[in-house]
């Protein structure tokens, strides 16, 4: 996220203090996006493209980190159990980006 903050001339510490868990990426962009133009001035299509780009950056960094993206104990078994009783399209995530696939 610090790379994105730098590209927007935003202090990453300020961003981290104001960006709370549970805040959608699109809402953060509306508030903080500066380049190529203010997030509040971007169309929904532009914002959606920027969300995909930003979340892709986060996923790329997390994949490269030791212990970054990982399946927690018991999750695979739980999801398998859901599939066995007919719930096919379920997942468990914490701050998960839509651009991540296993």
C-alpha positions as CSV (number, residue, x, y, z in Angstrom):
1,X,0.0,0.0,0.0
2,X,2.9,2.3,0.6
3,X,3.8,2.2,-3.1
4,X,0.3,3.4,-4.0
5,X,0.4,6.1,-1.3
6,X,3.8,7.3,-2.7
7,X,2.3,7.5,-6.2
8,X,-0.5,9.6,-4.8
9,X,1.8,11.9,-2.7
10,X,0.1,10.6,0.5
11,X,1.8,9.9,3.7
12,X,1.3,6.1,4.2
13,X,1.0,6.7,8.0
14,X,-1.9,9.1,7.5
15,X,-3.5,6.6,5.1
16,X,-3.1,3.8,7.6
17,X,-4.6,5.9,10.4
18,X,-7.6,7.0,8.4
19,X,-8.2,3.7,6.5
20,X,-10.2,1.4,8.8
21,X,-10.8,-2.3,8.4
22,X,-14.2,-2.8,6.8
23,X,-13.8,0.3,4.6
24,X,-14.3,-0.7,0.9
25,X,-11.4,0.0,-1.4
26,X,-13.6,2.1,-3.7
27,X,-14.5,4.4,-0.8
28,X,-10.8,4.8,0.1
29,X,-10.0,5.7,-3.5
30,X,-12.8,8.3,-3.6
31,X,-11.2,9.9,-0.5
32,X,-7.5,9.6,-1.2
33,X,-7.0,9.1,-5.0
34,X,-5.0,12.1,-6.4
35,X,-3.3,10.8,-9.6
36,X,-4.3,10.8,-12.5
37,X,-7.3,12.7,-11.0
38,X,-9.2,13.1,-7.7
39,X,-11.0,9.9,-6.8
40,X,-14.2,11.8,-6.1
41,X,-14.1,13.0,-9.7
42,X,-13.6,9.5,-11.2
43,X,-16.5,7.7,-12.9
44,X,-17.6,4.4,-11.4
45,X,-15.9,2.5,-14.3
46,X,-12.6,4.4,-13.6
47,X,-12.9,3.6,-9.9
48,X,-13.6,-0.1,-10.5
49,X,-10.5,-0.3,-12.8
50,X,-8.4,1.4,-10.1
51,X,-9.8,-0.9,-7.4
52,X,-8.7,-3.9,-9.5
53,X,-5.3,-2.4,-10.0
54,X,-4.7,-1.5,-6.4
55,X,-6.0,-4.8,-5.0
56,X,-3.8,-6.6,-7.5
57,X,-0.8,-4.8,-6.2
58,X,-1.7,-5.8,-2.6
59,X,-2.2,-9.4,-3.6
60,X,1.2,-9.4,-5.5
61,X,3.0,-8.1,-2.4
62,X,1.2,-10.5,-0.1
63,X,2.0,-13.5,-2.3
64,X,5.7,-12.5,-2.0
65,X,5.7,-12.2,1.8
66,X,6.5,-15.1,4.1
67,X,3.2,-16.1,5.6
68,X,1.3,-13.6,3.3
69,X,-1.7,-15.3,1.8
70,X,-2.4,-18.6,3.3
71,X,-5.3,-21.0,4.1
72,X,-5.9,-21.1,7.9
73,X,-6.3,-24.5,9.7
74,X,-9.7,-26.1,9.3
75,X,-10.9,-23.8,6.5
76,X,-10.6,-26.3,3.7
77,X,-12.3,-29.0,5.7
78,X,-15.2,-26.6,6.6
79,X,-15.7,-25.6,3.0
80,X,-15.6,-29.2,1.8
81,X,-18.3,-30.0,4.3
82,X,-20.4,-27.1,2.9
83,X,-20.0,-28.4,-0.6
84,X,-21.0,-31.9,0.5
85,X,-24.4,-30.6,1.7
86,X,-25.0,-28.5,-1.4
87,X,-23.5,-25.1,-0.7
88,X,-21.1,-24.9,-3.7
89,X,-20.0,-21.2,-3.8
90,X,-18.7,-20.3,-0.4
91,X,-15.5,-18.9,0.8
92,X,-14.0,-17.4,4.0
93,X,-11.8,-14.3,3.7
94,X,-10.4,-11.5,5.9
95,X,-9.8,-8.3,3.9
96,X,-9.7,-10.5,0.8
97,X,-9.3,-9.0,-2.6
98,X,-11.5,-10.2,-5.4
99,X,-8.5,-10.6,-7.7
100,X,-7.1,-13.4,-5.6
101,X,-7.8,-17.0,-6.7
102,X,-6.5,-20.2,-5.2
